[in-house]
């Protein structure tokens, strides 16, 4: 009989495979390998767009800033002989956070980075995968509810929710990105999830 694997085993194996692949790409990227940069873009463009979008709340602006993230990343690896990050996500998400911060500083917004708009709502162009209009309505209502809830969280909670539970980064990866220890990240993730659940009015 073939060996039986638990869900936890499969998830661990998948993450290990992803981690090894990312380490290889990061090493190639450090050597200014343009193909590695293309692979990086393909792997992370959607995740980084989503991460940026939940911070700025505007589709076109998020697209522009996401492009800026990749431009800055390439310039950074070209201009620095030593790239002091442990993982590929750490490099990309750190750059993304700096791009958003610079965007707010340059535009001198009167609102804080924690705010998105007066209603605290976010709108994404999301298409349902099914053809059933009832299914699409259910998906739209669910996403609208989650987007609105995320918009009401403070920025550090929102970004850790996106990284941990939407982009599925590990605690170690997030700790590297935010330059905090793993214990702090676990506490922050727990508090962020509790805050989101409170807004959504759910227990699980």
C-alpha positions as CSV (number, residue, x, y, z in Angstrom):
1,X,0.0,0.0,0.0
2,X,1.3,3.5,-0.8
3,X,2.1,5.6,2.3
4,X,-0.6,7.8,3.7
5,X,0.0,11.5,4.1
6,X,-1.9,13.9,6.2
7,X,-3.0,17.3,5.0
8,X,-0.3,18.8,7.2
9,X,2.3,16.7,5.5
10,X,1.2,17.7,2.0
11,X,1.1,21.4,3.0
12,X,4.6,21.2,4.5
13,X,5.9,19.5,1.3
14,X,4.3,22.1,-0.9
15,X,5.8,24.9,1.2
16,X,9.2,23.3,1.1
17,X,9.1,23.0,-2.7
18,X,8.0,26.6,-3.0
19,X,10.7,27.8,-0.6
20,X,13.5,25.9,-2.5
21,X,12.2,27.3,-5.8
22,X,12.2,30.9,-4.3
23,X,15.7,30.5,-2.9
24,X,17.0,29.5,-6.3
25,X,15.2,32.4,-8.0
26,X,16.5,34.8,-5.3
27,X,20.1,33.7,-5.8
28,X,19.7,34.1,-9.6
29,X,18.1,37.5,-9.1
30,X,21.0,38.6,-7.0
31,X,23.2,37.9,-10.0
32,X,21.0,40.2,-12.1
33,X,19.5,37.3,-14.1
34,X,16.8,38.9,-16.2
35,X,15.0,35.5,-16.6
36,X,14.9,35.2,-12.8
37,X,13.3,38.7,-12.7
38,X,10.7,37.5,-15.2
39,X,9.9,34.5,-13.1
40,X,9.7,36.6,-10.0
41,X,7.1,38.9,-11.8
42,X,5.0,35.9,-12.9
43,X,5.0,34.4,-9.4
44,X,4.3,37.6,-7.5
45,X,2.5,40.2,-9.6
46,X,-1.0,39.1,-8.5
47,X,0.0,38.9,-4.8
48,X,1.8,42.2,-4.8
49,X,-1.0,43.9,-6.6
50,X,-3.5,42.7,-4.1
51,X,-1.2,43.7,-1.2
52,X,-0.8,47.2,-2.6
53,X,-4.5,47.5,-3.5
54,X,-5.6,46.8,0.0
55,X,-3.4,49.8,1.1
56,X,-4.4,52.4,-1.5
57,X,-7.9,51.3,-2.5
58,X,-7.7,52.4,-6.1
59,X,-7.3,50.0,-9.0
60,X,-5.3,52.1,-11.4
61,X,-3.1,53.5,-8.6
62,X,-2.4,49.9,-7.3
63,X,-1.5,48.8,-10.9
64,X,1.0,51.7,-11.2
65,X,2.5,51.1,-7.8
66,X,2.8,47.4,-8.4
67,X,4.8,48.2,-11.5
68,X,7.0,50.5,-9.4
69,X,7.6,47.7,-7.0
70,X,9.2,45.5,-9.7
71,X,11.1,48.4,-11.1
72,X,12.6,49.3,-7.7
73,X,13.3,45.6,-7.0
74,X,15.3,45.2,-10.2
75,X,17.2,48.5,-9.6
76,X,17.9,47.5,-6.1
77,X,19.5,44.1,-7.0
78,X,21.5,45.9,-9.8
79,X,22.8,48.6,-7.6
80,X,23.6,46.5,-4.5
81,X,26.2,43.8,-4.4
82,X,24.8,42.5,-1.1
83,X,21.1,41.9,-1.0
84,X,20.4,41.5,2.7
85,X,17.2,39.5,2.7
86,X,16.7,35.9,3.6
87,X,13.8,35.2,1.2
88,X,12.3,36.3,-2.1
89,X,9.0,37.4,-0.4
90,X,10.9,39.5,2.1
91,X,12.6,41.4,-0.7
92,X,9.4,42.0,-2.6
93,X,7.1,42.9,0.3
94,X,9.6,45.2,1.9
95,X,9.9,47.1,-1.4
96,X,6.1,47.1,-1.8
97,X,5.7,48.6,1.7
98,X,8.3,51.3,0.9
99,X,6.6,52.1,-2.4
100,X,3.2,52.6,-0.7
101,X,4.8,54.8,2.1
102,X,6.6,56.9,-0.5
103,X,3.3,57.3,-2.4
104,X,1.5,58.7,0.6
105,X,4.4,61.0,1.5
106,X,4.7,62.3,-2.1
107,X,1.0,63.0,-2.4
108,X,0.7,64.5,1.1
109,X,-2.7,62.9,1.8
110,X,-4.6,64.3,4.7
111,X,-5.7,60.9,5.7
112,X,-3.5,58.4,7.5
113,X,-2.1,55.3,5.7
114,X,-4.7,53.3,7.8
115,X,-7.6,55.0,5.9
116,X,-8.8,54.2,2.5
117,X,-11.9,56.4,1.9
118,X,-14.7,58.1,3.8
119,X,-16.9,55.0,3.8
120,X,-14.0,52.6,4.7
121,X,-14.9,50.5,1.7
122,X,-12.8,48.9,-1.0
123,X,-13.9,47.8,-4.4
124,X,-12.1,45.2,-6.5
125,X,-12.8,44.1,-10.0
126,X,-13.4,40.5,-9.2
127,X,-15.0,38.1,-11.6
128,X,-16.8,34.9,-10.4
129,X,-15.5,31.7,-11.9
130,X,-18.9,30.2,-12.3
131,X,-21.6,31.1,-14.8
132,X,-24.5,30.9,-12.4
133,X,-25.7,34.5,-11.6
134,X,-26.7,33.3,-8.1
135,X,-23.2,32.0,-7.5
136,X,-21.8,35.3,-8.7
137,X,-24.1,37.3,-6.4
138,X,-23.0,35.2,-3.4
139,X,-19.3,35.7,-4.3
140,X,-19.8,39.4,-4.8
141,X,-21.6,39.8,-1.5
142,X,-19.0,37.8,0.4
143,X,-16.1,39.7,-1.2
144,X,-17.7,43.1,-0.6
145,X,-18.2,42.2,3.1
146,X,-14.6,41.1,3.5
147,X,-13.2,44.1,1.6
148,X,-15.3,46.4,3.7
149,X,-14.1,44.7,6.9
150,X,-10.5,44.8,5.9
151,X,-10.8,48.5,5.1
152,X,-11.8,49.1,8.7
153,X,-8.7,47.4,10.2
154,X,-5.6,49.5,11.0
155,X,-2.8,49.1,8.4
156,X,-0.6,46.6,10.3
157,X,-3.6,44.3,10.9
158,X,-4.7,44.6,7.3
159,X,-1.3,43.8,5.8
160,X,-0.7,40.8,8.0
161,X,-4.2,39.4,7.2
162,X,-3.3,39.7,3.5
163,X,0.1,38.2,3.9
164,X,-0.8,35.4,6.3
165,X,-4.3,34.3,5.3
166,X,-4.7,35.5,1.7
167,X,-1.1,35.2,0.3
168,X,-0.4,32.3,2.7
169,X,3.1,33.4,3.7
170,X,4.6,31.6,6.6
171,X,5.2,33.2,10.0
172,X,8.9,33.1,9.3
173,X,8.5,34.9,6.0
174,X,6.4,37.6,7.5
175,X,8.8,38.1,10.4
176,X,11.6,38.6,7.8
177,X,9.5,41.1,5.9
178,X,8.4,43.1,8.9
179,X,11.8,42.6,10.7
180,X,10.2,41.3,13.9
181,X,10.6,38.1,15.8
182,X,8.2,35.2,15.1
183,X,6.6,35.5,18.5
184,X,5.5,39.1,17.8
185,X,4.2,38.1,14.4
186,X,2.1,35.3,15.9
187,X,0.6,37.7,18.4
188,X,0.0,40.3,15.7
189,X,-1.7,37.7,13.4
190,X,-3.9,36.5,16.2
191,X,-5.0,40.0,17.1
192,X,-5.6,41.0,13.5
193,X,-7.7,37.9,13.0
194,X,-9.7,38.6,16.1
195,X,-10.3,42.2,15.0
196,X,-11.4,41.0,11.5
197,X,-13.8,38.4,13.0
198,X,-15.3,41.0,15.4
199,X,-16.0,43.3,12.4
200,X,-17.5,40.5,10.4
201,X,-19.5,39.2,13.4
202,X,-18.3,35.7,13.1
203,X,-16.8,33.2,15.6
204,X,-14.8,31.0,13.2
